[in-house]
Amino acid sequence: MRFFALIFTLLCGMFIATQSASAAVEARISIGSQRMVVTVDGSKAGEFLVSTGKRGYRTPVGDYKPTRMHKKYYSKKYHNSPMPNSIFFNGGIAVHGTYEVARLGKPASHGCVRMHPSDAAQLFSLVQSHGMQNSRIVVTY
């Protein structure tokens, strides 16, 4: 009987540890301010300049779950442009790093959300470690 009580206690402990290890990662993007605020379990983890869709291109507004992630990715639509640390959330639209850092803080993309490469790597790492199912991307005006 003690053996089963020990196993039960261990399994419960593993369940609780698993539950607390998963965190809610939220990347909240404001098109108006061209900024992203990242929170983990409701605590601010960072604030970053971004570039969203320029005139004639739109970054879709809404609440999304990441659908796929690529450490290294190249645009098939826009001249094989590098999109490091891509987190896709709406078809071909992703949050990703850019090497055009001088344009951050102003609309400049074809709809994606561009970030400084080191900021994109940080977000990618957070989403990867906590899981896409525990992450969301919120885009507002």
C-alpha positions as a Markdown table, in Angstrom:
| # | Residue | x | y | z |
|---|---|---|---|---|
| 1 | Met | 0.0 | 0.0 | 0.0 |
| 2 | Arg | 2.8 | 2.4 | 0.8 |
| 3 | Phe | 4.3 | 1.7 | -2.6 |
| 4 | Phe | 1.1 | 2.9 | -4.4 |
| 5 | Ala | 0.9 | 5.9 | -2.2 |
| 6 | Leu | 4.5 | 6.8 | -3.1 |
| 7 | Ile | 3.8 | 6.3 | -6.9 |
| 8 | Phe | 0.6 | 8.4 | -6.6 |
| 9 | Thr | 2.5 | 11.2 | -4.8 |
| 10 | Leu | 5.3 | 11.1 | -7.4 |
| 11 | Leu | 2.8 | 11.2 | -10.3 |
| 12 | Cys | 0.9 | 14.1 | -8.8 |
| 13 | Gly | 4.1 | 16.0 | -8.3 |
| 14 | Met | 5.1 | 15.4 | -11.9 |
| 15 | Phe | 1.6 | 16.6 | -13.0 |
| 16 | Ile | 1.9 | 19.8 | -11.0 |
| 17 | Ala | 5.4 | 20.5 | -12.2 |
| 18 | Thr | 4.3 | 20.0 | -15.8 |
| 19 | Gln | 1.4 | 22.4 | -15.3 |
| 20 | Ser | 3.5 | 25.1 | -13.8 |
| 21 | Ala | 6.3 | 24.7 | -16.4 |
| 22 | Ser | 3.9 | 25.7 | -19.2 |
| 23 | Ala | 3.5 | 29.4 | -19.6 |
| 24 | Ala | 1.3 | 31.7 | -21.5 |
| 25 | Val | 3.4 | 33.7 | -24.0 |
| 26 | Glu | 1.6 | 36.7 | -25.5 |
| 27 | Ala | 3.0 | 39.0 | -28.2 |
| 28 | Arg | 0.8 | 42.0 | -28.4 |
| 29 | Ile | 1.4 | 44.2 | -31.5 |
| 30 | Ser | 0.1 | 47.7 | -31.9 |
| 31 | Ile | 0.0 | 48.8 | -35.6 |
| 32 | Gly | -0.6 | 52.4 | -34.4 |
| 33 | Ser | 2.6 | 52.6 | -32.2 |
| 34 | Gln | 4.6 | 50.1 | -34.2 |
| 35 | Arg | 5.5 | 48.3 | -31.0 |
| 36 | Met | 5.2 | 44.8 | -29.6 |
| 37 | Val | 4.9 | 44.0 | -25.9 |
| 38 | Val | 5.7 | 40.4 | -24.9 |
| 39 | Thr | 4.4 | 38.9 | -21.7 |
| 40 | Val | 4.9 | 35.5 | -20.1 |
| 41 | Asp | 2.2 | 34.5 | -17.6 |
| 42 | Gly | 1.0 | 38.1 | -17.5 |
| 43 | Ser | 4.4 | 39.6 | -16.6 |
| 44 | Lys | 6.1 | 41.9 | -19.1 |
| 45 | Ala | 9.1 | 40.1 | -20.7 |
| 46 | Gly | 10.0 | 42.8 | -23.3 |
| 47 | Glu | 8.9 | 45.7 | -25.5 |
| 48 | Phe | 10.2 | 45.9 | -29.1 |
| 49 | Leu | 10.0 | 48.2 | -32.1 |
| 50 | Val | 8.4 | 46.5 | -35.1 |
| 51 | Ser | 7.4 | 47.2 | -38.7 |
| 52 | Thr | 4.0 | 46.2 | -39.9 |
| 53 | Gly | 2.4 | 46.5 | -43.4 |
| 54 | Lys | 3.2 | 49.6 | -45.4 |
| 55 | Arg | 0.7 | 51.4 | -47.6 |
| 56 | Gly | -1.0 | 49.0 | -49.9 |
| 57 | Tyr | -0.2 | 46.0 | -47.6 |
| 58 | Arg | -2.1 | 45.1 | -44.5 |
| 59 | Thr | -1.0 | 43.3 | -41.3 |
| 60 | Pro | -4.2 | 41.4 | -40.3 |
| 61 | Val | -5.7 | 42.4 | -37.0 |
| 62 | Gly | -6.9 | 39.7 | -34.6 |
| 63 | Asp | -6.0 | 37.1 | -32.0 |
| 64 | Tyr | -4.0 | 34.2 | -33.4 |
| 65 | Lys | -2.1 | 31.1 | -32.3 |
| 66 | Pro | 1.2 | 30.4 | -34.0 |
| 67 | Thr | 0.8 | 27.7 | -36.7 |
| 68 | Arg | 4.4 | 27.0 | -37.6 |
| 69 | Met | 7.9 | 28.1 | -36.8 |
| 70 | His | 11.2 | 28.2 | -38.7 |
| 71 | Lys | 14.6 | 29.2 | -37.3 |
| 72 | Lys | 15.7 | 29.9 | -40.9 |
| 73 | Tyr | 13.2 | 30.8 | -43.6 |
| 74 | Tyr | 13.4 | 32.6 | -46.9 |
| 75 | Ser | 10.4 | 34.2 | -48.5 |
| 76 | Lys | 9.1 | 32.3 | -51.5 |
| 77 | Lys | 7.0 | 35.4 | -52.5 |
| 78 | Tyr | 9.5 | 38.2 | -52.1 |
| 79 | His | 12.8 | 37.6 | -53.7 |
| 80 | Asn | 14.0 | 34.9 | -51.3 |
| 81 | Ser | 14.3 | 37.5 | -48.6 |
| 82 | Pro | 15.6 | 36.2 | -45.3 |
| 83 | Met | 13.0 | 35.9 | -42.5 |
| 84 | Pro | 15.0 | 34.6 | -39.5 |
| 85 | Asn | 13.1 | 33.2 | -36.5 |
| 86 | Ser | 9.8 | 33.2 | -38.3 |
| 87 | Ile | 6.6 | 32.5 | -36.3 |
| 88 | Phe | 3.7 | 32.1 | -38.8 |
| 89 | Phe | 0.3 | 33.0 | -37.5 |
| 90 | Asn | -2.0 | 33.7 | -40.4 |
| 91 | Gly | -1.2 | 31.9 | -43.7 |
| 92 | Gly | 1.9 | 33.4 | -45.1 |
| 93 | Ile | 2.0 | 36.2 | -42.4 |
| 94 | Ala | 4.7 | 35.9 | -39.7 |
| 95 | Val | 6.5 | 37.6 | -37.0 |
| 96 | His | 10.2 | 37.5 | -38.0 |
| 97 | Gly | 13.6 | 39.1 | -37.9 |
| 98 | Thr | 14.7 | 41.7 | -40.5 |
| 99 | Tyr | 18.0 | 43.1 | -41.4 |
| 100 | Glu | 16.4 | 46.4 | -42.4 |
| 101 | Val | 16.6 | 47.6 | -38.8 |
| 102 | Ala | 16.6 | 51.3 | -39.8 |
| 103 | Arg | 12.9 | 51.0 | -40.8 |
| 104 | Leu | 11.8 | 49.5 | -37.5 |
| 105 | Gly | 9.2 | 51.7 | -35.8 |
| 106 | Lys | 7.6 | 52.6 | -39.2 |
| 107 | Pro | 5.3 | 50.5 | -41.5 |
| 108 | Ala | 7.6 | 48.9 | -44.0 |
| 109 | Ser | 6.5 | 45.2 | -44.6 |
| 110 | His | 4.3 | 43.4 | -47.0 |
| 111 | Gly | 2.1 | 42.4 | -44.1 |
| 112 | Cys | 4.4 | 40.5 | -41.8 |
| 113 | Val | 5.6 | 41.9 | -38.4 |
| 114 | Arg | 9.3 | 42.6 | -38.7 |
| 115 | Met | 11.6 | 42.8 | -35.6 |
| 116 | His | 15.3 | 43.3 | -34.9 |
| 117 | Pro | 17.0 | 39.9 | -35.4 |
| 118 | Ser | 18.0 | 39.6 | -31.8 |
| 119 | Asp | 14.5 | 40.5 | -30.6 |
| 120 | Ala | 13.0 | 37.9 | -33.0 |
| 121 | Ala | 15.4 | 35.3 | -31.7 |
| 122 | Gln | 14.3 | 36.1 | -28.1 |
| 123 | Leu | 10.6 | 35.8 | -29.0 |
| 124 | Phe | 11.2 | 32.6 | -31.0 |
| 125 | Ser | 13.0 | 31.1 | -28.0 |
| 126 | Leu | 10.1 | 31.9 | -25.7 |
| 127 | Val | 7.5 | 30.5 | -27.9 |
| 128 | Gln | 9.6 | 27.4 | -28.6 |
| 129 | Ser | 10.3 | 26.7 | -24.9 |
| 130 | His | 6.6 | 27.3 | -23.8 |
| 131 | Gly | 5.0 | 25.7 | -26.9 |
| 132 | Met | 2.9 | 27.2 | -29.7 |
| 133 | Gln | -0.2 | 25.9 | -28.0 |
| 134 | Asn | 0.6 | 28.1 | -25.0 |
| 135 | Ser | 1.3 | 31.2 | -27.1 |
| 136 | Arg | -0.7 | 33.8 | -28.9 |
| 137 | Ile | -0.2 | 36.8 | -31.2 |
| 138 | Val | -2.5 | 39.7 | -30.8 |
| 139 | Val | -2.5 | 42.4 | -33.5 |
| 140 | Thr | -4.5 | 45.6 | -32.8 |
| 141 | Tyr | -4.7 | 49.1 | -34.4 |
